[in-house]
Every structure is written in C-alpha cells, then in structure tokens.
Amino acid sequence: MRETGLGGELLAWYDLHARGMPWRVMPADRAAGVQPDPYRIWMSEVMLQQTTVAAVKEYFLRFTNRWPTVSDLANAADADVMGEWAGLGYYARARNLLKCARVIAAEHGGVFPNTYDGLIALPGIGPYTASAISSIAYDLPETVLDGNVERVMSRLYDIHTPLPAAKPELMTHAVALTPQQRAGDYAQAVMDLGATICTPKSPACGICPWRDPCKARVAGTTAELPKKTPKKPKPTRYGIAYVARRADGAWLLETRPDKGLLGGMLGWPGSEWNEAPVEDDPISADWQTLNSEARHTFTHFHLILEIRTAVLPIEAKPARGDFMPAPQFRPSDLPTVMRKAYDLAAETLRHL
C-alpha cells in the first residue's frame, strides 16, 4: 500500500524549495505543461553518477550547448566528446554516452524510449538511470534510489542494517512512498531533501517536512545513519609517465585503449600501473626524471606517477603514440591525472 500522505507533504515542500538546475523543469512550469527533455535528463543523470551537482553543471552546459540533441551527440567525433569530458572522471561514462546516443539515433529515430524496459535496453543505462529518466522525463511511477534517497529512507525508518546490505529494505520503503501522480517531481523532491536538509552531517531536522514521522529523529539516532560496512584500505600503484616535446613544440601523446581506466582518453605514453612499474619508454631519449610526482586517487587504488621528460628531435619516430602540433594541443582535454603530470612537466620542458 502506498503511503501517499508523506509523499504529498514532500511535494508541497518541493513546490516551494525546488533547486534550480540547468536540466530541471521547475514544478510550477511542469504544472503549466512544460515537459522535461529526456535527452537533458539522461545527460544529467549520467554525469551525476558519483559526481556532485556543482562539478557537473559546467560540463552539462558545455555538452548541451555544443550538442543540443541526442542526434548531434551521436554524430560527434569520439575525440571531441572525450576531450569535453576530461576532468569529470569515470571515463567509461563518456564512452557509454556515445554508444547510447548512436543507438538512439540509428535505431529509435533520435527519440528516447518512453518506458523503463525500453530505456534499460540501451547501452550504459542501468536500473537507476532507467528509473530516473522514466520518472523525471515521463512522470512514470518508477523509484529512484541514490545516495541521498538511501540516507533519507534509513533515517525516516531508523534502519540500522549497514549499506550495501540495506539496499533492498531501503528500496522497499522508497517504492511504497513513490506516488502514482507527479512521480517525476517526487523523485527530484526526495533527492533534494537529502541534498539540502537530510545531509550527511548536521541535518536541518527542524525545517524538514518529514520531521514528525522521522523515526531516527525520535530515537536520537540520526547522526548514526546510514550505517556502512567498513571499506578495505586502498592499495597504492606506481607508474611512469613519459612527457615529451618535439623540437618544433609538438607533444608526444597517445590515445589509451578503449577498455580499462581512462579508456579512450588522450594521455602520455607510460608504463603499466603496478606495485613496481617496468621501464616502458616510447622512444630512446635522454629522459630526465622530475623531483615531483603526479598523485591521484581512483575508486579502487591510489596512483603515484614518476614523470620523465625529454625534448625529441624533429625526425623522432616513437614506437608508441603520435605527435600533436602545439596549436592543436589543449591540456584541458587530458584526464585529471595526465593533466597533473603535464602541469609538473610543462615548465621544465619550456626551458629545454
């Protein structure tokens, strides 16, 4: 049985306090008949996976200004899309973005499917994203369960089972609260509640629309929830980045393999990332080792890159990588760890 009372209270709060987002149709506009664009909802949801709203906004605006429709994106060059994505992280999302756009353009006439089953059949769209697009774009009563919603549900019902084991129980409660009407506004409302009121630290319980029914508030356990299973310590891997510039100013770069970390991204030739990296220079040269290292943390490990620099002759023929003329090279097209290596090496190479 659906608990429509709590959903109604939350929607009344959302009507007054909805956050303005570049991809969001505000509740008053939606009530007036303005419909969300599934392309923009899909784009935002893919970008927001494991990334904050603040970090996503600029990327979202750049992408949608450059490629206003899914067909525009489908026709884009891979390198252009990967370059625009650089710095946002989790680069498999960008590859899946292109795959999905091309399937929609080629097999669906450039129109997003308007059912959960149709959406989840697309590449790169899983249960959460299919539910989010279904509810937000098409107002279908599908349930979203992101980190914000998990936190709200765990506190509202005082659930002490640690995550991720608690997910099925939290989903059951979230489904029960999802209304048949205004499902899209409700989905965004419960996410907004977690992001602005029911925050991880110092939640603003005094102004929460669900203050009275919140079982954790009554029990005094809000600060403890949600509980999480302790994570294992991240290992550290090491590698070598070879940052080389030709005498005419061109940079030696390579496109990483599609599969694996930073797949399809532009980067510096380098060694494998292991406990002890093996020398793997792309060309014989007078490589100089910098005193500084590029450090970066991925989801499952920390990375420390030793940086070696060299200036190569015009006739240089590397075994790996290609030279990119200086006017065409944009450091902003590099993923974050490669940009860190560039920032450390560039000043040295300018003076050689």
C-alpha positions in Angstrom: 0.0 0.0 0.0 1.4 3.3 -1.0 1.9 6.0 1.7 0.5 9.0 -0.2 0.4 11.2 2.8 4.1 11.5 3.3 4.6 12.0 -0.5 2.1 14.8 -0.5 3.9 16.6 2.3 7.2 16.3 0.5 5.7 17.6 -2.8 4.3 20.6 -1.0 7.8 21.3 0.3 9.3 20.8 -3.2 6.9 23.2 -4.8 8.4 26.0 -2.6 12.0 24.9 -2.3 13.0 23.0 -5.5 16.6 23.7 -6.5 17.1 25.3 -9.9 19.1 23.1 -12.2 20.1 23.6 -15.9 18.3 20.3 -16.7 15.3 20.6 -14.4 11.8 21.8 -15.3 10.6 23.6 -12.1 7.3 22.3 -10.6 5.3 25.4 -11.5 6.4 25.2 -15.1 5.7 21.5 -15.2 2.2 22.1 -13.8 1.8 24.6 -16.6 2.5 21.9 -19.2 6.3 22.3 -19.8 7.7 18.9 -20.4 11.3 17.8 -19.5 13.6 16.9 -22.3 14.6 13.2 -22.0 18.0 14.0 -23.6 18.9 16.6 -20.9 17.6 14.3 -18.1 19.7 11.4 -19.4 22.8 13.6 -19.9 22.5 14.9 -16.3 21.9 11.5 -14.8 24.9 10.0 -16.5 27.1 12.9 -15.4 25.8 12.9 -11.9 26.9 9.3 -11.3 29.4 9.5 -8.4 29.9 13.2 -9.2 28.5 16.3 -7.4 25.9 18.7 -8.9 28.4 21.6 -8.5 31.0 19.7 -10.6 28.5 18.6 -13.3 26.8 22.0 -14.1 29.6 23.4 -16.2 30.1 20.2 -18.1 26.4 19.8 -18.7 26.1 23.3 -20.2 29.2 22.8 -22.4 27.9 19.5 -23.7 24.3 20.6 -24.4 25.5 23.9 -26.0 27.8 22.0 -28.3 25.5 19.1 -28.9 21.9 20.3 -28.3 20.2 17.0 -29.3 21.0 13.3 -29.0 21.5 13.1 -32.8 24.0 15.9 -32.6 25.9 13.9 -29.9 25.6 10.7 -32.0 27.4 12.5 -34.9 30.2 13.9 -32.7 33.8 12.6 -33.1 34.9 10.4 -30.2 37.9 12.5 -29.5 35.8 15.7 -29.2 33.5 14.0 -26.7 36.3 12.5 -24.6 38.1 15.9 -24.7 35.0 17.7 -23.4 34.6 15.0 -20.7 38.2 15.4 -19.5 38.4 16.1 -15.8 34.9 14.8 -14.9 36.2 11.3 -14.2 34.8 7.8 -14.6 35.5 7.9 -18.3 33.6 4.8 -19.2 30.5 7.0 -18.8 31.6 9.1 -21.7 32.1 6.1 -23.9 28.7 4.7 -22.9 27.2 8.2 -23.6 28.4 8.0 -27.2 27.3 4.3 -27.6 23.8 5.1 -26.3 23.4 8.3 -28.4 24.3 6.4 -31.5 21.8 3.6 -30.8 19.1 6.1 -30.2 19.9 7.9 -33.4 20.2 4.8 -35.5 17.5 2.6 -34.1 15.0 4.9 -32.5 14.9 7.8 -34.9 16.7 10.1 -32.4 13.8 9.7 -29.9 14.3 8.3 -26.4 12.2 5.3 -25.5 9.4 6.3 -23.1 9.3 3.1 -21.0 11.5 1.7 -18.3 12.0 -1.5 -20.4 12.9 0.4 -23.5 15.4 2.6 -21.6 17.2 -0.2 -19.7 17.8 -2.0 -23.0 20.1 0.9 -24.1 23.8 0.7 -23.6 25.1 2.3 -20.5 21.7 2.7 -18.9 21.2 0.6 -15.7 18.2 0.3 -13.3 18.8 3.6 -11.5 19.2 5.7 -14.7 16.3 4.0 -16.4 14.1 4.7 -13.3 15.3 8.3 -13.1 14.6 9.0 -16.8 11.2 7.2 -16.6 10.1 9.2 -13.6 11.6 12.6 -14.2 11.2 12.8 -18.0 8.0 10.8 -18.4 6.3 11.0 -15.0 6.1 7.3 -14.6 5.9 5.9 -11.0 9.4 4.4 -11.0 11.5 4.7 -7.9 15.0 6.3 -7.7 17.4 5.2 -5.0 20.6 7.2 -5.0 22.8 8.0 -2.0 20.6 10.9 -0.9 17.5 8.8 -1.0 19.2 5.9 0.9 20.1 8.4 3.6 16.6 9.8 3.8 15.0 6.3 4.0 17.4 5.0 6.5 16.6 7.9 8.9 12.9 8.1 8.2 12.5 4.4 9.1 15.5 4.2 11.6 17.2 1.3 9.6 20.5 0.2 11.2 21.4 -2.5 8.7 24.7 -1.4 7.1 24.9 -0.5 3.4 25.1 -2.0 0.9 23.2 -4.9 2.6 20.4 -2.5 3.5 19.6 -1.5 -0.2 16.7 -4.0 -0.7 15.0 -2.8 2.6 15.5 0.9 1.7 14.2 0.3 -1.8 11.0 -1.3 -0.4 10.3 1.8 1.7 11.2 4.1 -1.2 8.8 2.2 -3.6 6.0 2.5 -1.0 6.4 6.2 -0.9 6.5 6.8 -4.6 3.2 8.4 -5.7 1.3 7.5 -8.9 0.9 11.2 -9.7 3.7 13.7 -10.0 6.3 10.9 -9.8 8.9 13.0 -11.5 8.6 15.9 -9.1 8.5 13.4 -6.2 11.8 11.7 -7.4 13.5 15.1 -7.6 12.0 16.2 -4.3 13.3 13.3 -2.2 16.8 13.7 -3.8 16.7 17.5 -3.0 15.6 16.7 0.6 18.7 14.5 1.1 21.0 17.0 -0.6 19.8 20.1 1.3 18.1 19.1 4.5 18.8 15.5 5.4 22.5 16.0 4.8 25.3 13.5 6.0 26.4 15.8 8.8 24.3 18.3 10.8 21.0 17.7 9.1 18.5 20.5 9.4 15.8 18.4 11.1 14.0 21.5 12.5 12.8 22.5 9.0 12.4 19.1 7.4 8.9 18.4 6.0 9.3 14.8 7.4 10.4 15.9 10.8 7.5 14.5 12.7 7.3 11.0 11.2 11.1 10.5 11.2 11.9 7.5 13.4 15.6 8.3 13.7 14.9 11.8 15.0 12.6 10.4 17.6 15.1 7.7 18.6 18.0 10.1 18.6 20.0 8.0 16.0 20.0 10.4 13.1 23.8 11.1 13.3 24.5 7.3 13.2 22.6 6.7 9.9 23.0 5.4 7.4 25.5 2.8 8.6 28.0 1.5 6.2 30.2 -1.6 6.0 33.8 -0.5 6.5 35.8 -0.2 3.3 39.0 -2.1 2.7 42.1 0.2 2.6 43.0 1.3 -1.0 46.3 -0.1 -2.3 48.9 2.1 -4.0 50.1 1.5 -7.5 53.1 3.1 -9.2 53.8 4.0 -12.8 55.9 6.2 -15.2 54.6 8.9 -17.4 56.8 9.9 -20.4 56.1 13.6 -21.2 58.0 14.5 -24.4 58.0 17.5 -26.6 59.5 17.6 -30.1 61.9 20.4 -31.0 59.1 22.1 -33.0 56.8 22.2 -30.0 54.7 19.2 -30.8 53.7 16.9 -27.9 54.0 13.1 -27.9 50.6 11.7 -26.9 48.7 8.5 -27.2 45.0 7.5 -27.0 44.6 4.9 -24.3 42.8 1.6 -25.2 39.0 1.7 -25.0 38.9 -0.8 -22.2 40.3 -0.1 -18.8 40.9 3.0 -16.7 40.8 6.3 -18.7 39.8 4.2 -21.8 39.7 6.2 -25.0 41.3 9.3 -23.3 44.3 11.2 -24.5 47.3 10.8 -22.3 51.1 10.4 -22.1 52.8 7.2 -23.1 53.6 5.3 -19.9 54.2 2.1 -18.1 51.7 -0.3 -16.6 50.4 0.8 -13.2 51.7 -1.9 -10.7 53.4 -2.3 -7.4 56.7 -1.8 -9.2 56.5 -0.4 -12.7 58.7 -1.7 -15.5 60.5 0.8 -17.8 58.5 1.2 -21.0 59.7 4.4 -22.7 58.1 5.1 -26.1 61.4 6.1 -27.7 65.0 6.1 -26.8 65.9 9.6 -25.5 67.7 11.5 -22.8 64.9 11.1 -20.3 65.1 13.3 -17.2 63.2 12.4 -14.0 61.4 15.2 -12.2 61.7 15.6 -8.5 57.9 15.8 -8.3 55.3 13.0 -8.7 51.8 13.1 -10.0 49.5 11.6 -7.4 45.8 10.7 -8.0 43.2 8.6 -6.3 40.9 6.3 -8.3 37.9 4.4 -6.9 39.9 1.3 -6.0 43.5 2.5 -5.6 45.9 5.4 -5.2 48.3 6.1 -8.1 51.8 7.7 -7.9 53.3 8.6 -11.3 57.0 9.2 -11.7 57.4 11.8 -14.5 60.1 11.7 -17.1 60.7 14.4 -19.6 62.6 14.8 -22.9 62.9 17.0 -25.9 63.0 15.0 -29.1 64.5 15.8 -32.5 62.2 16.6 -35.5 63.0 13.3 -37.1 62.0 11.3 -34.0 59.9 8.2 -34.6 58.4 6.8 -31.4 57.3 3.2 -31.0 54.1 4.4 -29.4 52.0 7.5 -29.6 51.8 10.3 -32.1 52.9 13.9 -32.2 50.2 16.6 -31.8 51.2 20.1 -33.0 51.3 22.7 -30.2 48.4 24.8 -31.6 46.1 21.7 -31.5 47.0 20.6 -28.0 44.6 21.5 -25.2 45.8 20.5 -21.7 42.1 20.6 -20.7 41.5 17.6 -23.0 43.6 15.5 -20.7 42.1 13.4 -17.8 43.0 14.8 -14.4 46.0 12.5 -13.6 47.5 13.3 -17.0 46.9 17.0 -16.6 48.7 16.8 -13.2 51.7 15.2 -15.0 51.6 17.9 -17.7 51.4 20.8 -15.1 54.5 19.4 -13.4 56.5 18.7 -16.6 55.5 21.7 -18.8 57.6 24.4 -17.1 60.7 22.2 -17.3 60.2 21.4 -21.0 59.7 25.1 -21.8 63.2 25.8 -20.7 64.9 23.0 -22.5 
